[in-house]
Amino acid sequence: METNRIMVRLYWDPVMLGPGKADLLAAIAQHGSISAAGRSMGMSYKRAWSLVEAMNKGFSTPLVTSARGGAQGGGASLTQTGQEVLQLYRQIEKRVHDAARPELERLGQLVRP
C-alpha cells in the first residue's frame, strides 16, 4: 500500500465524481448490491442509494442498474457506461499520481514521522 495518495475530484456542473463515488461503483460491481456495497463502506443504504441516483442522473446514461428484492432476489450492477466511467476515473487517478510522484516523495520527506 502506498504511503501517500492524491484524491482526485472531477467536476462538471452539477456532476461531481470523486474517490467515494468511484469506490461505491467498485463495491457495487464486487457485491452485486447497493446495500451490500454501502455496508462494505460503512455507509447507510439511503446514502449509497442517493449517491447512485445522483450519478445516474448526472451522466448521459445510468451507471448502475438495480432490481428490487423479493422472490427474484434483486441486486445491482454497473452498466457498460458505469464500468467505463470507473475505469476512466481510475486511469486519471493513476496518471495524476504518477505525474506528481517526485513531489509526493519530497513532501513525504517533510512530513513528521
Helices and strands as residue ranges (DSSP letters): E 10-12, E 15-17, H 19-31, H 34-40, H 45-58, E 64-67, E 75-78, H 80-99, H 101-110
